[in-house]
Amino acid sequence: MAFSCENPLGLEGIAFVEFATHDADAQADAFERLGFVETARHGWQNVGLHLQGAIRFVLNAEPSGYAAAFAAQHGPGVCGMGLRVRDAQRARRLALQNGAEAVEGQLTPFAEDVPALRGVGGTLIYLIDDTHLSGHLFDGWRALHRPPIQQVQGAGLIAVDHLNYALRKGQMQTWADFYVRVLGFESQRYFDLDAHATGMETQALICPQGPIRIPLNESRSAYSATEAFLEANGGEGVQHIALETFDIHATVEALRARGVRFQAVPEPYYDLIAARVPHHEEDVARLRHNGVLIDGNARREGILLQAFCERGVGQLFFEIIQRKGHTGFGGGNVQALMEAAGLDQMRKGLLRV
C-alpha cells in the first residue's frame, strides 16, 4: 500500500494484539476455547503466540517489564497492539512530528528495533513493517510444532474486525484527535445512540485505506457499562474485541461446543426484527437459537450480524461479527435490546406502564 495524504503512515492492518496477564494458563485456556492454537513461544520470556485465521494474539505473562506492570494496574487485558505499516521507522518519525509520545526502554517480547507509541490507557502501539513480519519481529522465539503451523482454522474466526476502547468522561475528543492527527484515521460516525439512555457516547475511527476500525466509548454516566468497566479495569483500555467470521452461525455453534458462553438476548428482541430490519433474508429461528443480533437494511447499507461472548480476559469480552456489506457497529441493536428488555420485563410482570 502506497503512502498518500489519506493514509500518511502507510497503515495496512492489525499485525497482532498483545495481552498482559499474571495467569498464563487460564488465559491460554480461554484462547483455546475460542479456537486458537499456541504456535510459538519466546525463548526466554513467558510469552506465547496464539493463531487463528489471520489473527495473532500474543499472551505476555513475563513477571517483569511493561506487561507485568500493566497487569498489576489493570488486571488481565490488552496491553498493546501491532499496526502493520509500509515503513515502521518512517511512520514513527511522522507520528512523533504530529504529537505522538514514543515509548522506549521497555522490556517487550519483540525485536529491539520495533518502534512503539503511547496509546489509550498506557497501552502500546507497535509499528510493524514487512521486515518485522518476515521473521525479524519474533527473533528469539521458537516454534512449538514441526513443521511450524502457518494456518489455524479453529472455530472459523478470520480477522480482528475492531478494538473498542472505553474512555473517561471528557477524553473522547483527545483520543479521536490522536487517531486522526497522529495516525491518519478518519472519523466515520458518531453512533446513533441515546446518550441519556446508554450513559455513553461513541465515535468510530477508521483507517481510510486499511482494515482497521477503532470505536471509542466515552462514559457519560456513573451507572453506564463503560463506567463499570473503567472502575473494574483501573482506568481506560480495550473493553471488547470484535473477531470476524464468514459464517457466524457455524462459528457460534462451534464456540458453544468448545464451552464458550454468550450473553443472553431478551426473547422479545427477535419478535421486533421484521419491523426494524427490512428486507433481510436471515433465518430468524436460527438467529434466536444462537443468540445472534442483526442490524442494518439489506437494500441500503447491508446487514450486520453480531454475537457477544461473556467476559473472556479480565474485564474484556469478545464479539463475533459477520458483515454482509454493512460497515457500522450495530448501533441500532442498542436501542432494540433496551426495548426488548422492557417488553420482556412487562411480559414477566416485572414492569408496568
N, C-alpha and C positions, 0 to 999 in steps of 0.2 A: 504494500500500500504506500503510495507516494505521499510526501508531505504536501499540505495545502493550507490555505487560510482557514478552511473549515475544520481541519484536523492538524494543528501546528505541531503537536508532539508525535504524530505518526502512530496513534493508538490503533491496535489491531484486535484486541480481545483480552480476555482474562486468562492468564497463564496458570494461576493456582490460587487457592485460598489457604491461609495458614491459621491453624487453631492452636491456642495455648491451653494446656491442662496440667494438673498435678496427678491425674489418674489415667495413664495411657491405656490401660487395659479396658476400662469402662468405655472410653470414647472410641477405641478401636472396635469394640463390640457393637457400638451404635452405628458406626460406619459400615460394618459388615452386614448388619440388618438392612441397611439401605442398599446393599448390593455392591459395595466397594470391596476391592481386594488390595491388601498391602503388598506392594511390588518391590519396594526398596527401603533400605534403612541407612541412616547416616553412619559413617564408620566409627565415630567416637562420641556422638551426641545421641540422646534418647529421642530420636526424631524418625518418623516413618512417612512414606509416601503411599497414598491410597488412590487407586484409579477406578474410574468407571466412565465409559464413553470418552469424551474429550475433557472430563473433569479431573482435576488434580487437587486432592486435599492433602495438605502437609500437617501432620499431627506432631506438635512440638511439646514434649514433656521433659525437656532438659531442665535439671533442677537449679540451674543458674543462668543468668543472662536476661535478655529482653523479655522473652516469652514467660519465663518464670515470674518476673516482676509483674507482668501484665496479669497473669493468672492470680497472683496474690492480691491484686487490687480489685479485679473484676470477676474472678472465678473463671471456669472454663468458657471459652468463646473465641471469636475471630480476633486475632491479633495482627493480621496483615493480609494483604492480597498482592499478587503479582500482576501487573498490567503489561501485556505484550506491546512493544513499540518497535518502530523501524530501527532506531539507533538509540541505545539507552543513554549514552553519555551526552548526546545532543539534546535528548528530551530532558535530561537533568538540568543542563545549562539553561534551557528555555524556561523550565519550571521555576528555577531559582530567580531568574530575571523577573518573573511575574509574581514573586512574593511567596513561593513555597519555602518551607523550612527543611533543610537537609538533615538527615539522621545519620550520624557516623559513630564509629567506635562501639557499636553494639554487637554482642555475640548472637549471630544468626546461623542457621544451618546451610547458608548458601555461599557461593563463591565471594571472595572478599571484594571484588570489583563491582558487585551488583549495587547500583545506587538505590537509596531509599529516601522517601519523603515522609513527613509527619502528616497523618490523616486524622479523621474524626476519632475523638476519644483516645488519642495517643496511638492509634493503630498505625502500622507501617504500610506505605505504598511502594512496593518494589517496581523498578523499571527493568523489564526483561526483553532482550532482543534475541535474534536468531543465534548469535554466538553463544549465548547462555543456554538456549533450549537445545542446541545440538549436542550438549553434554557438559559444557563448562559450568552450567548452573549447579549441577549436582556433583561437583568434584568432591571426592571423599565418601561418596555413597556406594553401597553395594547392592546388587540385585538379589532378591530372595528366591528367584526361580531361574532355572536353566532349561531352555533359553529364556532370556528376560521376557516378561509379559509386556506386550505392546498395546493390547486392546482388551478391555473388560466389558462385556455386555451387561452383566449384573441384572438389575431389575428394569433395564431399558432407559435409564437416565443418560442423557447425551451431552448436556452442556449446562453451565451456570447461566441462568436467564437474568437474574438481578440479585443484588445485595441491598437490603433495606436497612437504613440507619435510623436509630432513634436519637433525637436531639432534645436538649433542654429548651425551655421557652426562651425565645429571643435569638436563637442560634441558626434559624433557617437561612436567613439571608447571608450570614457569614460563610456557611459551608456551600450554599448554592453559588455564591460568588467565587469561592475557591475552585469548584469544579469547572465553572465557566471560564474564569480568568486564567487559572493556572494550567488546567488540563485540557481546555478547549472543548468541553461538553456544551450542549445546548439544553436550555430549559424546555422540556417537552410540554408539560402541562401542570397546572395545579389540579389536584384531584377534585372531582365534583362531589365533595363530601360536606356534610353539615358539621362544621367545627364545633357547634354548640352540642350536638348530639354525640359526636365521637370523642370530643376532647382533644382533637389533634388537627393539624393542618399538614397536608402532604404535597410535596413538589417532586416531580420526576426529572432527573437529568439523564441525558443520553449522549453517547459518543456519536457524532453525525455520520461517521463512515466505518464504525466498528460495532460489533455486537456487545456493547457494554451499557448496562442500564443501572442507575443508582437512584432509587426513590429515597427521599428524606422525609421522615415524620417528625414534626415538632410538637411537643406536648403543649396543650393549651388549658389543661385542667389537672388538678391534683388527683382526680379519680379516673383518668384515662388509662388505657392499656399501655400507652407509651410511657406515662409517668411511672406506672408499676414496674415496667422493665428498667427504667433509669434507676429506680430505688434499689431493685434487686441486683442490678448489674454493677452498682457502684459508679454510675456515670454513663456517658454516651457510648454507643457502639452498634454493632450489627445485631438487629433484632430478629431478622429472618433472612434465609437464603432460598431463592426460588430455583429449582432444578427442572430443566426442560426434558420433555419426553415426546416421542412421536405418537404414542398411544397411552393416554392417561389411564384408561380402564385397565389395560394389561399391567401397567406399572403399579397402580394402586393395589390391584389384586395380588400381584407378586410380593409387594411390600407387606401387605397384611399377612400373607402366608409366612413371611420371614419374622413376624412378630411386631412390625411397626404399627403403632396406634395412631388413629386420626382423630382430629377434633370433630365433635358431634355437630350436626346441622339440624336446626329446628325443622320438624316434619312439614309445617305449612310452607316452607320455602319452595318446595317442589310444586305445590299447587299454584304458585304465582308465576311460574316460569313462562307459560304461554303468553300472558299479557305483557310481561316485562321484556322478553327476548323474542321479538317476532321473527318468523321465517326460519327458525333453526330446524335442523333435522336430526337432533340428538335423541337418543333413546332415554326418555325421562325415567323410566323404571330402572335402567342401569345407572343413571346419574344418582338416583335416590339410594340404590343398593350400595354404591361405592362412596357415597358422601361427596360427590363431585359437584362443584359450583359452576355456573355458566353465566357469562356476561357478553354484551355486545349486540350487534344487529347483523344478521347474515348478509343482508343486501347492501349494507353501507360500510361497516367497519370490520366485519368479520366476527368470529366467535372466539372467546377465551374460555378455557376450562381450567379449573383450579381445585386442588385438594390440599388441606393443611394438616401436617402431622402435629402430634403433641410435641412438647419440648424434646429436643434431641441432644443438644450440647449446652450445658448450663442453662441460661435463660433463653437461648436461641432455639427457634424451631425452623423446620424446613417446609417449604411449599413445593408441591408438584404442579407443573404447569404445562399445558399444551396450547399452542397458538395456531388458530386457523385463520390467519390473515389479520388478526387483532393485535394492535401494538400497545394497548393500555395495560392496566394493572388490576382490573376488577373493581374499580371504584363503585360501580353500580351494585356490587354484591354487598357492600357495607350497609347501605340503606335497606336492601332487600332482606338481609339477615336480621336487622333490627325489627323490621315489620313482621317477619316470620316469627321471631321470638315473642313479640307481643301477642300475635294470634295464638301461638302455642300456649302461652300463659292463660289467655282467655278461654281456650278450649278446655283447659285443665281446671278452670275455676279459680286460678290464682290472681287474675287481673280482671277488674270490672270497669266499664266505662259508662 
